[in-house]
Amino acid sequence: MSGKLKAQVLHSQICAMCGKTPLVDRVKLEVDHKLPLAWGGTDDIENLQPLCEECNHNKQDYYASFDAYSDKIRAAASLLEPHKRIGETLKAFKEAGEPAPSEVVGLIACMIQYQEDWQKRTRELRELGWDFKIRKKKEYGRMRSYYELTKWTPWPAEPIAALIKQIEKDKKLAEQQMPS
């Protein structure tokens, strides 16, 4: 990573997780990969953030707990369609017998192109016959969401976004044609 890129990332002088700063809190900032390199992350500026040493080490420990299925997560992150990135991430966690943390699902969803509303893309999987439960847990003073995949179907051959748009259009048309 070039010194210029590192300077760009650290320019804000604030930890992206805890908000501590070198000047006030005497912390050292490090460049962090939002999506770890081992999961297919890159050195692109969109995948980098400033973290203090403590937050960076804690994040590394947290992500290391998913190393057993990092190959599947890396494969999911490389898919072109956001619905597939989300679905394959949910499947990877399901196969490991664990619920998928929303922050990991959201991170994978936003690879390749940023998703303004990745949660909507996740809900849209239901239009394809997928289903999941969302569980909320209070951890470390905040609520965290976890996705538990309960049902999935094979991916359609056609582009998913167009298919979902057509399904929603057909549903709306059917509702309009129902007698009042």
OpenMM code with the backbone's topology and positions (N, CA, C; nanometers):
from openmm import Vec3, app, unit

residues = "MET SER GLY LYS LEU LYS ALA GLN VAL LEU HIS SER GLN ILE CYS ALA MET CYS GLY LYS THR PRO LEU VAL ASP ARG VAL LYS LEU GLU VAL ASP HIS LYS LEU PRO LEU ALA TRP GLY GLY THR ASP ASP ILE GLU ASN LEU GLN PRO LEU CYS GLU GLU CYS ASN HIS ASN LYS GLN ASP TYR TYR ALA SER PHE ASP ALA TYR SER ASP LYS ILE ARG ALA ALA ALA SER LEU LEU GLU PRO HIS LYS ARG ILE GLY GLU THR LEU LYS ALA PHE LYS GLU ALA GLY GLU PRO ALA PRO SER GLU VAL VAL GLY LEU ILE ALA CYS MET ILE GLN TYR GLN GLU ASP TRP GLN LYS ARG THR ARG GLU LEU ARG GLU LEU GLY TRP ASP PHE LYS ILE ARG LYS LYS LYS GLU TYR GLY ARG MET ARG SER TYR TYR GLU LEU THR LYS TRP THR PRO TRP PRO ALA GLU PRO ILE ALA ALA LEU ILE LYS GLN ILE GLU LYS ASP LYS LYS LEU ALA GLU GLN GLN MET PRO SER".split()
positions = [
    Vec3(0.0855, -0.1168, 0.0000),
    Vec3(0.0000, 0.0000, 0.0000),
    Vec3(0.0905, 0.1237, 0.0000),
    Vec3(0.0587, 0.2168, -0.0853),
    Vec3(0.1426, 0.3364, -0.0971),
    Vec3(0.1242, 0.4280, 0.0238),
    Vec3(0.2254, 0.5082, 0.0482),
    Vec3(0.2182, 0.6059, 0.1560),
    Vec3(0.1067, 0.7063, 0.1331),
    Vec3(0.0837, 0.7408, 0.0058),
    Vec3(-0.0229, 0.8353, -0.0286),
    Vec3(-0.1599, 0.7791, 0.0097),
    Vec3(-0.1828, 0.6517, -0.0233),
    Vec3(-0.3108, 0.5881, 0.0090),
    Vec3(-0.3285, 0.5787, 0.1600),
    Vec3(-0.2224, 0.5404, 0.2287),
    Vec3(-0.2274, 0.5305, 0.3744),
    Vec3(-0.2630, 0.6670, 0.4354),
    Vec3(-0.2017, 0.7727, 0.3833),
    Vec3(-0.2301, 0.9078, 0.4332),
    Vec3(-0.3756, 0.9465, 0.4074),
    Vec3(-0.4289, 0.9082, 0.2913),
    Vec3(-0.5699, 0.9371, 0.2598),
    Vec3(-0.6624, 0.8700, 0.3605),
    Vec3(-0.6340, 0.7446, 0.3918),
    Vec3(-0.7195, 0.6688, 0.4836),
    Vec3(-0.7124, 0.7268, 0.6247),
    Vec3(-0.5933, 0.7635, 0.6686),
    Vec3(-0.5743, 0.8112, 0.8056),
    Vec3(-0.6030, 0.9607, 0.8219),
    Vec3(-0.6344, 1.0289, 0.7136),
    Vec3(-0.6530, 1.1741, 0.7132),
    Vec3(-0.7567, 1.2224, 0.8150),
    Vec3(-0.8627, 1.1478, 0.8357),
    Vec3(-0.9691, 1.1919, 0.9273),
    Vec3(-0.9217, 1.1999, 1.0718),
    Vec3(-0.8157, 1.1251, 1.1042),
    Vec3(-0.7596, 1.1232, 1.2399),
    Vec3(-0.8618, 1.0817, 1.3457),
    Vec3(-0.9492, 0.9854, 1.3077),
    Vec3(-1.0488, 0.9352, 1.4024),
    Vec3(-1.0732, 0.7875, 1.3735),
    Vec3(-1.0816, 0.7083, 1.4787),
    Vec3(-1.1089, 0.5649, 1.4633),
    Vec3(-1.2528, 0.5480, 1.4142),
    Vec3(-1.2701, 0.4726, 1.3078),
    Vec3(-1.4027, 0.4525, 1.2483),
    Vec3(-1.4944, 0.3685, 1.3367),
    Vec3(-1.4404, 0.2995, 1.4360),
    Vec3(-1.5251, 0.2163, 1.5225),
    Vec3(-1.5591, 0.2848, 1.6552),
    Vec3(-1.4587, 0.3366, 1.7237),
    Vec3(-1.4842, 0.3900, 1.8581),
    Vec3(-1.4815, 0.5420, 1.8648),
    Vec3(-1.4292, 0.6065, 1.7613),
    Vec3(-1.4265, 0.7521, 1.7579),
    Vec3(-1.3088, 0.8163, 1.8296),
    Vec3(-1.2185, 0.7352, 1.8822),
    Vec3(-1.1019, 0.7920, 1.9505),
    Vec3(-1.0076, 0.8560, 1.8490),
    Vec3(-0.9327, 0.9558, 1.8986),
    Vec3(-0.8385, 1.0266, 1.8118),
    Vec3(-0.6986, 1.0244, 1.8726),
    Vec3(-0.5966, 1.0333, 1.7881),
    Vec3(-0.4597, 1.0368, 1.8399),
    Vec3(-0.4340, 1.1581, 1.9296),
    Vec3(-0.4883, 1.2722, 1.8933),
    Vec3(-0.4619, 1.3949, 1.9670),
    Vec3(-0.5241, 1.3933, 2.1066),
    Vec3(-0.6517, 1.3572, 2.1148),
    Vec3(-0.7230, 1.3608, 2.2429),
    Vec3(-0.7012, 1.2337, 2.3246),
    Vec3(-0.7095, 1.1191, 2.2596),
    Vec3(-0.7081, 0.9915, 2.3320),
    Vec3(-0.5734, 0.9201, 2.3299),
    Vec3(-0.4768, 0.9773, 2.2599),
    Vec3(-0.3421, 0.9198, 2.2523),
    Vec3(-0.3414, 0.7776, 2.1962),
    Vec3(-0.4237, 0.7537, 2.0949),
    Vec3(-0.4262, 0.6223, 2.0295),
    Vec3(-0.3475, 0.6296, 1.8995),
    Vec3(-0.2991, 0.5156, 1.8558),
    Vec3(-0.2314, 0.5063, 1.7272),
    Vec3(-0.3320, 0.4497, 1.6278),
    Vec3(-0.3472, 0.5168, 1.5137),
    Vec3(-0.4385, 0.4687, 1.4103),
    Vec3(-0.3655, 0.3784, 1.3125),
    Vec3(-0.4390, 0.2779, 1.2642),
    Vec3(-0.3873, 0.1843, 1.1647),
    Vec3(-0.4854, 0.1781, 1.0486),
    Vec3(-0.4349, 0.1405, 0.9323),
    Vec3(-0.5213, 0.1214, 0.8160),
    Vec3(-0.5798, -0.0191, 0.8243),
    Vec3(-0.7112, -0.0277, 0.8197),
    Vec3(-0.7820, -0.1557, 0.8278),
    Vec3(-0.8529, -0.1834, 0.6963),
    Vec3(-0.8566, -0.3104, 0.6596),
    Vec3(-0.9354, -0.3544, 0.5437),
    Vec3(-1.0733, -0.3935, 0.5953),
    Vec3(-1.1777, -0.3229, 0.5511),
    Vec3(-1.3136, -0.3559, 0.5943),
    Vec3(-1.3427, -0.5026, 0.5649),
    Vec3(-1.3224, -0.5430, 0.4406),
    Vec3(-1.3300, -0.6842, 0.4046),
    Vec3(-1.1864, -0.7338, 0.4045),
    Vec3(-1.1531, -0.8267, 0.4938),
    Vec3(-1.0144, -0.8729, 0.5028),
    Vec3(-0.9602, -0.9239, 0.3693),
    Vec3(-0.8305, -0.9065, 0.3500),
    Vec3(-0.7657, -0.9553, 0.2284),
    Vec3(-0.7902, -1.1048, 0.2103),
    Vec3(-0.7907, -1.1795, 0.3203),
    Vec3(-0.8126, -1.3248, 0.3141),
    Vec3(-0.9518, -1.3600, 0.2628),
    Vec3(-1.0446, -1.2654, 0.2690),
    Vec3(-1.1812, -1.2877, 0.2210),
    Vec3(-1.2022, -1.2276, 0.0832),
    Vec3(-1.0952, -1.1814, 0.0225),
    Vec3(-1.1070, -1.1230, -0.1107),
    Vec3(-1.1094, -0.9717, -0.1112),
    Vec3(-1.0854, -0.9095, 0.0039),
    Vec3(-1.0806, -0.7641, 0.0110),
    Vec3(-0.9627, -0.7099, -0.0685),
    Vec3(-0.9692, -0.5829, -0.0998),
    Vec3(-0.8650, -0.5193, -0.1807),
    Vec3(-0.8075, -0.3983, -0.1072),
    Vec3(-0.7062, -0.3386, -0.1680),
    Vec3(-0.6485, -0.2151, -0.1165),
    Vec3(-0.7179, -0.0919, -0.1743),
    Vec3(-0.8349, -0.1086, -0.2346),
    Vec3(-0.9101, 0.0060, -0.2856),
    Vec3(-0.9531, 0.0934, -0.1680),
    Vec3(-0.9537, 0.2228, -0.1878),
    Vec3(-0.9874, 0.3181, -0.0814),
    Vec3(-1.1238, 0.2884, -0.0188),
    Vec3(-1.2188, 0.2369, -0.0989),
    Vec3(-1.3526, 0.2060, -0.0474),
    Vec3(-1.3502, 0.0907, 0.0530),
    Vec3(-1.2444, 0.0104, 0.0519),
    Vec3(-1.2344, -0.1040, 0.1424),
    Vec3(-1.1425, -0.0746, 0.2614),
    Vec3(-1.0996, 0.0489, 0.2759),
    Vec3(-1.0058, 0.0837, 0.3825),
    Vec3(-1.0689, 0.1823, 0.4791),
    Vec3(-1.0269, 0.1719, 0.6058),
    Vec3(-1.0768, 0.2640, 0.7076),
    Vec3(-0.9712, 0.2793, 0.8169),
    Vec3(-0.9728, 0.3928, 0.8874),
    Vec3(-0.8801, 0.4093, 0.9992),
    Vec3(-0.9387, 0.3465, 1.1259),
    Vec3(-0.8597, 0.2642, 1.1926),
    Vec3(-0.8994, 0.2076, 1.3217),
    Vec3(-0.7852, 0.2260, 1.4202),
    Vec3(-0.8186, 0.2466, 1.5462),
    Vec3(-0.7145, 0.2496, 1.6484),
    Vec3(-0.6641, 0.1061, 1.6660),
    Vec3(-0.5466, 0.0926, 1.7267),
    Vec3(-0.4869, -0.0407, 1.7418),
    Vec3(-0.5815, -0.1380, 1.8122),
    Vec3(-0.6449, -0.0924, 1.9197),
    Vec3(-0.7333, -0.1807, 1.9962),
    Vec3(-0.8509, -0.2294, 1.9117),
    Vec3(-0.9180, -0.1379, 1.8435),
    Vec3(-1.0322, -0.1771, 1.7595),
    Vec3(-0.9879, -0.2673, 1.6454),
    Vec3(-0.8734, -0.2387, 1.5868),
    Vec3(-0.8236, -0.3207, 1.4765),
    Vec3(-0.7938, -0.4628, 1.5241),
    Vec3(-0.7299, -0.4758, 1.6404),
    Vec3(-0.7001, -0.6099, 1.6921),
    Vec3(-0.8277, -0.6846, 1.7299),
    Vec3(-0.9232, -0.6134, 1.7901),
    Vec3(-1.0509, -0.6770, 1.8248),
    Vec3(-1.1252, -0.7227, 1.6996),
    Vec3(-1.1233, -0.6402, 1.5956),
    Vec3(-1.1889, -0.6767, 1.4698),
    Vec3(-1.1202, -0.7977, 1.4075),
    Vec3(-0.9875, -0.7996, 1.4108),
    Vec3(-0.9141, -0.9147, 1.3565),
    Vec3(-0.9511, -1.0426, 1.4306),
    Vec3(-0.9610, -1.0352, 1.5626),
    Vec3(-0.9999, -1.1527, 1.6417),
    Vec3(-1.1412, -1.1978, 1.6058),
    Vec3(-1.2321, -1.1021, 1.5908),
    Vec3(-1.3710, -1.1329, 1.5568),
    Vec3(-1.3789, -1.2014, 1.4208),
    Vec3(-1.3155, -1.1443, 1.3198),
    Vec3(-1.3200, -1.2017, 1.1855),
    Vec3(-1.2463, -1.3350, 1.1791),
    Vec3(-1.1432, -1.3515, 1.2608),
    Vec3(-1.0703, -1.4790, 1.2634),
    Vec3(-1.1611, -1.5926, 1.3103),
    Vec3(-1.2655, -1.5593, 1.3865),
    Vec3(-1.3578, -1.6634, 1.4333),
    Vec3(-1.4379, -1.7237, 1.3183),
    Vec3(-1.4337, -1.6598, 1.2000),
    Vec3(-1.5032, -1.7116, 1.0821),
    Vec3(-1.4073, -1.7765, 0.9821),
    Vec3(-1.2824, -1.7940, 1.0193),
    Vec3(-1.1815, -1.8464, 0.9262),
    Vec3(-1.2156, -1.9837, 0.8702),
    Vec3(-1.2884, -2.0641, 0.9451),
    Vec3(-1.3206, -2.2001, 0.8994),
    Vec3(-1.3998, -2.1988, 0.7689),
    Vec3(-1.4730, -2.0932, 0.7430),
    Vec3(-1.5498, -2.0863, 0.6188),
    Vec3(-1.5169, -1.9620, 0.5378),
    Vec3(-1.3935, -1.9162, 0.5514),
    Vec3(-1.3508, -1.7973, 0.4767),
    Vec3(-1.3493, -1.8212, 0.3261),
    Vec3(-1.3251, -1.9455, 0.2820),
    Vec3(-1.3269, -1.9742, 0.1376),
    Vec3(-1.4648, -1.9462, 0.0785),
    Vec3(-1.5694, -1.9862, 0.1509),
    Vec3(-1.7060, -1.9641, 0.1019),
    Vec3(-1.7425, -1.8162, 0.1067),
    Vec3(-1.6949, -1.7468, 0.2079),
    Vec3(-1.7211, -1.6035, 0.2175),
    Vec3(-1.6482, -1.5306, 0.1048),
    Vec3(-1.5234, -1.5696, 0.0785),
    Vec3(-1.4471, -1.5090, -0.0314),
    Vec3(-1.5186, -1.5325, -0.1645),
    Vec3(-1.5692, -1.6535, -0.1854),
    Vec3(-1.6426, -1.6847, -0.3092),
    Vec3(-1.7689, -1.5994, -0.3189),
    Vec3(-1.8404, -1.5842, -0.2086),
    Vec3(-1.9623, -1.5021, -0.2082),
    Vec3(-1.9294, -1.3566, -0.2412),
    Vec3(-1.8209, -1.3053, -0.1850),
    Vec3(-1.7832, -1.1649, -0.2057),
    Vec3(-1.7482, -1.1351, -0.3510),
    Vec3(-1.7121, -1.2375, -0.4265),
    Vec3(-1.6700, -1.2154, -0.5655),
    Vec3(-1.7857, -1.2216, -0.6661),
    Vec3(-1.9049, -1.2588, -0.6209),
    Vec3(-2.0190, -1.2702, -0.7123),
    Vec3(-2.0667, -1.1323, -0.7584),
    Vec3(-2.1124, -1.1243, -0.8810),
    Vec3(-2.1504, -0.9950, -0.9384),
    Vec3(-2.2827, -0.9409, -0.8863),
    Vec3(-2.3792, -1.0280, -0.8594),
    Vec3(-2.5119, -0.9823, -0.8173),
    Vec3(-2.5204, -0.9749, -0.6646),
    Vec3(-2.5695, -0.8615, -0.6105),
    Vec3(-2.5765, -0.8480, -0.4653),
    Vec3(-2.6638, -0.9542, -0.3986),
    Vec3(-2.7725, -0.9941, -0.4626),
    Vec3(-2.8583, -1.0980, -0.4048),
    Vec3(-2.7796, -1.2278, -0.3869),
    Vec3(-2.6969, -1.2609, -0.4843),
    Vec3(-2.6161, -1.3832, -0.4745),
    Vec3(-2.5085, -1.3689, -0.3672),
    Vec3(-2.4476, -1.2505, -0.3566),
    Vec3(-2.3465, -1.2299, -0.2519),
    Vec3(-2.4099, -1.2509, -0.1147),
    Vec3(-2.5280, -1.1941, -0.0966),
    Vec3(-2.5981, -1.2074, 0.0313),
    Vec3(-2.6381, -1.3527, 0.0547),
    Vec3(-2.7027, -1.4129, -0.0437),
    Vec3(-2.7508, -1.5503, -0.0290),
    Vec3(-2.6392, -1.6495, -0.0014),
    Vec3(-2.5297, -1.6380, -0.0738),
    Vec3(-2.4186, -1.7316, -0.0532),
    Vec3(-2.3506, -1.7096, 0.0817),
    Vec3(-2.3517, -1.5861, 0.1308),
    Vec3(-2.2990, -1.5594, 0.2650),
    Vec3(-2.3886, -1.6254, 0.3694),
    Vec3(-2.5205, -1.6106, 0.3534),
    Vec3(-2.6140, -1.6750, 0.4461),
    Vec3(-2.5967, -1.8265, 0.4443),
    Vec3(-2.5768, -1.8829, 0.3244),
    Vec3(-2.5570, -2.0280, 0.3128),
    Vec3(-2.4273, -2.0721, 0.3806),
    Vec3(-2.3210, -1.9934, 0.3677),
    Vec3(-2.1930, -2.0282, 0.4306),
    Vec3(-2.2082, -2.0378, 0.5819),
    Vec3(-2.2791, -1.9423, 0.6403),
    Vec3(-2.2998, -1.9452, 0.7847),
    Vec3(-2.3940, -2.0591, 0.8238),
    Vec3(-2.4970, -2.0835, 0.7443),
    Vec3(-2.5909, -2.1933, 0.7714),
    Vec3(-2.5168, -2.3261, 0.7737),
    Vec3(-2.4315, -2.3479, 0.6730),
    Vec3(-2.3562, -2.4731, 0.6652),
    Vec3(-2.2601, -2.4887, 0.7827),
    Vec3(-2.2167, -2.3766, 0.8399),
    Vec3(-2.1281, -2.3810, 0.9563),
    Vec3(-2.2071, -2.3929, 1.0865),
    Vec3(-2.3411, -2.3883, 1.0758),
    Vec3(-2.4252, -2.4013, 1.1944),
    Vec3(-2.4304, -2.2757, 1.2795),
    Vec3(-2.4042, -2.1616, 1.2179),
    Vec3(-2.4045, -2.0355, 1.2917),
    Vec3(-2.4936, -1.9335, 1.2223),
    Vec3(-2.5533, -1.8424, 1.2991),
    Vec3(-2.6269, -1.7334, 1.2350),
    Vec3(-2.5273, -1.6341, 1.1752),
    Vec3(-2.5677, -1.5664, 1.0699),
    Vec3(-2.4802, -1.4709, 1.0017),
    Vec3(-2.4950, -1.3320, 1.0636),
    Vec3(-2.3874, -1.2753, 1.1157),
    Vec3(-2.3953, -1.1399, 1.1716),
    Vec3(-2.4291, -1.0382, 1.0628),
    Vec3(-2.5200, -0.9471, 1.0936),
    Vec3(-2.5640, -0.8502, 0.9927),
    Vec3(-2.4487, -0.7668, 0.9390),
    Vec3(-2.3494, -0.7359, 1.0236),
    Vec3(-2.2394, -0.6530, 0.9737),
    Vec3(-2.1556, -0.7264, 0.8695),
    Vec3(-2.1471, -0.8585, 0.8807),
    Vec3(-2.0740, -0.9365, 0.7802),
    Vec3(-2.1574, -0.9468, 0.6527),
    Vec3(-2.2869, -0.9734, 0.6668),
    Vec3(-2.3753, -0.9816, 0.5496),
    Vec3(-2.3738, -0.8486, 0.4740),
    Vec3(-2.3852, -0.7384, 0.5466),
    Vec3(-2.3839, -0.6066, 0.4842),
    Vec3(-2.2531, -0.5753, 0.4143),
    Vec3(-2.1438, -0.6158, 0.4751),
    Vec3(-2.0120, -0.5933, 0.4156),
    Vec3(-1.9977, -0.6685, 0.2843),
    Vec3(-2.0367, -0.7956, 0.2834),
    Vec3(-2.0275, -0.8769, 0.1615),
    Vec3(-2.1245, -0.8239, 0.0554),
    Vec3(-2.2431, -0.7818, 0.0986),
    Vec3(-2.3424, -0.7283, 0.0041),
    Vec3(-2.2880, -0.6089, -0.0722),
    Vec3(-2.2063, -0.5290, -0.0064),
    Vec3(-2.1567, -0.4045, -0.0669),
    Vec3(-2.0262, -0.4217, -0.1440),
    Vec3(-1.9776, -0.5428, -0.1570),
    Vec3(-1.8580, -0.5648, -0.2382),
    Vec3(-1.8958, -0.5478, -0.3850),
    Vec3(-1.8006, -0.5177, -0.4659),
    Vec3(-1.8136, -0.4947, -0.6100),
    Vec3(-1.8851, -0.3623, -0.6371),
    Vec3(-2.0074, -0.3453, -0.5838),
    Vec3(-2.0710, -0.2141, -0.5928),
    Vec3(-2.1471, -0.1898, -0.4635),
    Vec3(-2.1428, -0.0658, -0.4172),
    Vec3(-2.2078, -0.0294, -0.2920),
    Vec3(-2.3585, -0.0476, -0.3039),
    Vec3(-2.4194, -0.1014, -0.2001),
    Vec3(-2.5645, -0.1199, -0.1951),
    Vec3(-2.6225, -0.0227, -0.0927),
    Vec3(-2.7000, 0.0728, -0.1399),
    Vec3(-2.7616, 0.1717, -0.0519),
    Vec3(-2.8499, 0.1023, 0.0520),
    Vec3(-2.9214, -0.0026, 0.0103),
    Vec3(-3.0142, -0.0712, 0.0996),
    Vec3(-2.9960, -0.2224, 0.0870),
    Vec3(-2.8866, -0.2738, 0.1417),
    Vec3(-2.8604, -0.4174, 0.1308),
    Vec3(-2.9658, -0.4990, 0.2051),
    Vec3(-3.0276, -0.4404, 0.3086),
    Vec3(-3.1327, -0.5139, 0.3801),
    Vec3(-3.2511, -0.5415, 0.2876),
    Vec3(-3.2825, -0.4473, 0.1991),
    Vec3(-3.3913, -0.4682, 0.1028),
    Vec3(-3.3545, -0.5820, 0.0081),
    Vec3(-3.2308, -0.5855, -0.0371),
    Vec3(-3.1854, -0.6948, -0.1254),
    Vec3(-3.2000, -0.8291, -0.0526),
    Vec3(-3.1722, -0.8276, 0.0770),
    Vec3(-3.1863, -0.9500, 0.1569),
    Vec3(-3.3332, -0.9919, 0.1624),
    Vec3(-3.4224, -0.8968, 0.1917),
    Vec3(-3.5662, -0.9287, 0.1967),
    Vec3(-3.6163, -0.9777, 0.0613),
    Vec3(-3.5622, -0.9227, -0.0464),
    Vec3(-3.6057, -0.9622, -0.1807),
    Vec3(-3.5759, -1.1090, -0.2105),
    Vec3(-3.4834, -1.1692, -0.1379),
    Vec3(-3.4568, -1.3123, -0.1580),
    Vec3(-3.5825, -1.3951, -0.1324),
    Vec3(-3.6717, -1.3436, -0.0489),
    Vec3(-3.7973, -1.4151, -0.0215),
    Vec3(-3.8816, -1.4298, -0.1475),
    Vec3(-3.8688, -1.3361, -0.2412),
    Vec3(-3.9419, -1.3446, -0.3687),
    Vec3(-3.8946, -1.4641, -0.4511),
    Vec3(-3.7751, -1.5134, -0.4209),
    Vec3(-3.7189, -1.6282, -0.4933),
    Vec3(-3.7423, -1.7596, -0.4190),
    Vec3(-3.8183, -1.7534, -0.3094),
    Vec3(-3.8468, -1.8743, -0.2329),
    Vec3(-3.7518, -1.8973, -0.1166),
    Vec3(-3.6664, -1.8013, -0.0887),
    Vec3(-3.5752, -1.8119, 0.0253),
    Vec3(-3.6478, -1.7639, 0.1501),
    Vec3(-3.5995, -1.8072, 0.2672),
    Vec3(-3.6543, -1.7557, 0.3916),
    Vec3(-3.5459, -1.7570, 0.4979),
    Vec3(-3.5626, -1.6723, 0.5964),
    Vec3(-3.4656, -1.6605, 0.7045),
    Vec3(-3.5334, -1.5973, 0.8245),
    Vec3(-3.4723, -1.6172, 0.9395),
    Vec3(-3.5171, -1.5537, 1.0627),
    Vec3(-3.4130, -1.4486, 1.0984),
    Vec3(-3.4593, -1.3420, 1.1586),
    Vec3(-3.3678, -1.2394, 1.2086),
    Vec3(-3.3768, -1.2420, 1.3604),
    Vec3(-3.2640, -1.2587, 1.4226),
    Vec3(-3.2577, -1.2602, 1.5687),
    Vec3(-3.1773, -1.1391, 1.6141),
    Vec3(-3.2257, -1.0759, 1.7183),
    Vec3(-3.1541, -0.9610, 1.7746),
    Vec3(-3.1020, -0.9999, 1.9123),
    Vec3(-2.9779, -0.9600, 1.9386),
    Vec3(-2.9160, -0.9876, 2.0679),
    Vec3(-2.8498, -0.8606, 2.1178),
    Vec3(-2.8602, -0.8382, 2.2472),
    Vec3(-2.7881, -0.7258, 2.3057),
    Vec3(-2.6487, -0.7760, 2.3414),
    Vec3(-2.5493, -0.7140, 2.2795),
    Vec3(-2.4104, -0.7516, 2.3045),
    Vec3(-2.3277, -0.6263, 2.3254),
    Vec3(-2.2528, -0.6253, 2.4326),
    Vec3(-2.1621, -0.5138, 2.4601),
    Vec3(-2.2341, -0.3794, 2.4552),
    Vec3(-2.3552, -0.3768, 2.5105),
    Vec3(-2.4290, -0.2522, 2.5217),
    Vec3(-2.5039, -0.2072, 2.3975),
    Vec3(-2.5079, -0.2902, 2.2934),
    Vec3(-2.5837, -0.2510, 2.1735),
    Vec3(-2.6537, -0.3722, 2.1144),
    Vec3(-2.7577, -0.3445, 2.0378),
    Vec3(-2.8323, -0.4529, 1.9740),
    Vec3(-2.7621, -0.4939, 1.8452),
    Vec3(-2.7487, -0.6234, 1.8266),
    Vec3(-2.6897, -0.6776, 1.7040),
    Vec3(-2.7916, -0.7717, 1.6411),
    Vec3(-2.7923, -0.7742, 1.5078),
    Vec3(-2.8846, -0.8604, 1.4338),
    Vec3(-2.8086, -0.9750, 1.3700),
    Vec3(-2.8745, -1.0911, 1.3680),
    Vec3(-2.8179, -1.2113, 1.3074),
    Vec3(-2.9225, -1.2741, 1.2163),
    Vec3(-2.8775, -1.3194, 1.1015),
    Vec3(-2.9653, -1.3847, 1.0042),
    Vec3(-2.9443, -1.5352, 1.0111),
    Vec3(-3.0558, -1.6074, 1.0203),
    Vec3(-3.0511, -1.7536, 1.0195),
    Vec3(-3.1306, -1.8025, 0.8986),
    Vec3(-3.0605, -1.8551, 0.8007),
    Vec3(-3.1237, -1.9040, 0.6786),
    Vec3(-3.2036, -2.0302, 0.7100),
    Vec3(-3.3310, -2.0324, 0.6695),
    Vec3(-3.4159, -2.1488, 0.6962),
    Vec3(-3.4557, -2.2224, 0.5687),
    Vec3(-3.4465, -2.1534, 0.4540),
    Vec3(-3.4858, -2.2161, 0.3274),
    Vec3(-3.4187, -2.1420, 0.2129),
    Vec3(-3.3728, -2.2168, 0.1130),
    Vec3(-3.3197, -2.1531, -0.0069),
    Vec3(-3.3497, -2.2385, -0.1277),
    Vec3(-3.3440, -2.1752, -0.2432),
    Vec3(-3.3713, -2.2421, -0.3701),
    Vec3(-3.2524, -2.2181, -0.4630),
    Vec3(-3.2411, -2.2956, -0.5698),
    Vec3(-3.1315, -2.2711, -0.6654),
    Vec3(-3.1450, -2.1322, -0.7286),
    Vec3(-3.0327, -2.0764, -0.7688),
    Vec3(-3.0343, -1.9449, -0.8325),
    Vec3(-3.0961, -1.9544, -0.9712),
    Vec3(-3.1770, -1.8568, -1.0082),
    Vec3(-3.2351, -1.8563, -1.1433),
    Vec3(-3.1264, -1.8260, -1.2473),
    Vec3(-3.1529, -1.8645, -1.3707),
    Vec3(-3.0566, -1.8402, -1.4790),
    Vec3(-3.0538, -1.6931, -1.5192),
    Vec3(-3.1688, -1.6256, -1.5102),
    Vec3(-3.1760, -1.4862, -1.5526),
    Vec3(-3.1258, -1.3927, -1.4420),
    Vec3(-3.0968, -1.2667, -1.4771),
    Vec3(-3.0522, -1.1698, -1.3763),
    Vec3(-3.1561, -1.1552, -1.2645),
    Vec3(-3.1106, -1.1620, -1.1429),
    Vec3(-3.2003, -1.1657, -1.0276),
    Vec3(-3.2781, -1.0353, -1.0089),
    Vec3(-3.2119, -0.9217, -1.0217),
    Vec3(-3.2814, -0.7937, -0.9997),
    Vec3(-3.3990, -0.7785, -1.0957),
    Vec3(-3.3780, -0.8131, -1.2224),
    Vec3(-3.4861, -0.8029, -1.3213),
    Vec3(-3.5987, -0.9007, -1.2890),
    Vec3(-3.5633, -1.0206, -1.2465),
    Vec3(-3.6637, -1.1211, -1.2112),
    Vec3(-3.7476, -1.0741, -1.0920),
    Vec3(-3.6835, -1.0222, -0.9905),
    Vec3(-3.7560, -0.9743, -0.8721),
    Vec3(-3.8475, -0.8581, -0.9089),
    Vec3(-3.7984, -0.7696, -0.9921),
    Vec3(-3.8803, -0.6568, -1.0381),
    Vec3(-4.0058, -0.7080, -1.1090),
    Vec3(-3.9905, -0.8101, -1.1924),
    Vec3(-4.1043, -0.8675, -1.2645),
    Vec3(-4.2010, -0.9365, -1.1678),
    Vec3(-4.1487, -1.0104, -1.0712),
    Vec3(-4.2333, -1.0775, -0.9715),
    Vec3(-4.3153, -0.9741, -0.8948),
    Vec3(-4.2501, -0.8665, -0.8514),
    Vec3(-4.3202, -0.7619, -0.7764),
    Vec3(-4.4251, -0.6922, -0.8627),
    Vec3(-4.3926, -0.6702, -0.9890),
    Vec3(-4.4872, -0.6082, -1.0826),
    Vec3(-4.6089, -0.6988, -1.1017),
    Vec3(-4.5849, -0.8287, -1.1198),
    Vec3(-4.6943, -0.9246, -1.1368),
    Vec3(-4.7830, -0.9304, -1.0127),
    Vec3(-4.7235, -0.9263, -0.8940),
    Vec3(-4.8006, -0.9278, -0.7695),
    Vec3(-4.8895, -0.8042, -0.7587),
    Vec3(-4.8322, -0.6900, -0.7924),
    Vec3(-4.9075, -0.5652, -0.7854),
    Vec3(-5.0249, -0.5680, -0.8824),
    Vec3(-5.0015, -0.6179, -1.0016),
    Vec3(-5.1064, -0.6290, -1.1027),
    Vec3(-5.2167, -0.7239, -1.0548),
    Vec3(-5.1787, -0.8358, -0.9952),
    Vec3(-5.2761, -0.9325, -0.9435),
    Vec3(-5.3604, -0.8707, -0.8320),
    Vec3(-5.2970, -0.7906, -0.7454),
    Vec3(-5.3700, -0.7236, -0.6375),
    Vec3(-5.4716, -0.6241, -0.6928),
    Vec3(-5.4330, -0.5536, -0.7979),
    Vec3(-5.5224, -0.4546, -0.8585),
    Vec3(-5.6427, -0.5212, -0.9244),
    Vec3(-5.6253, -0.6433, -0.9709),
    Vec3(-5.7327, -0.7132, -1.0408),
    Vec3(-5.8255, -0.7890, -0.9462),
    Vec3(-5.7908, -0.7959, -0.8181),
    Vec3(-5.8759, -0.8650, -0.7212),
    Vec3(-6.0007, -0.7823, -0.6957),
    Vec3(-6.1175, -0.8489, -0.6850),
    Vec3(-6.2406, -0.7745, -0.6547),
    Vec3(-6.2341, -0.7167, -0.5134),
    Vec3(-6.2923, -0.5990, -0.4987),
    Vec3(-6.2896, -0.5304, -0.3681),
    Vec3(-6.3931, -0.5827, -0.2740),
] * unit.nanometer
topology = app.Topology()
chain = topology.addChain("A")
for resn in residues:
    res = topology.addResidue(resn, chain)
    for name in ("N", "CA", "C"):
        topology.addAtom(name, app.Element.getBySymbol(name[0]), res)
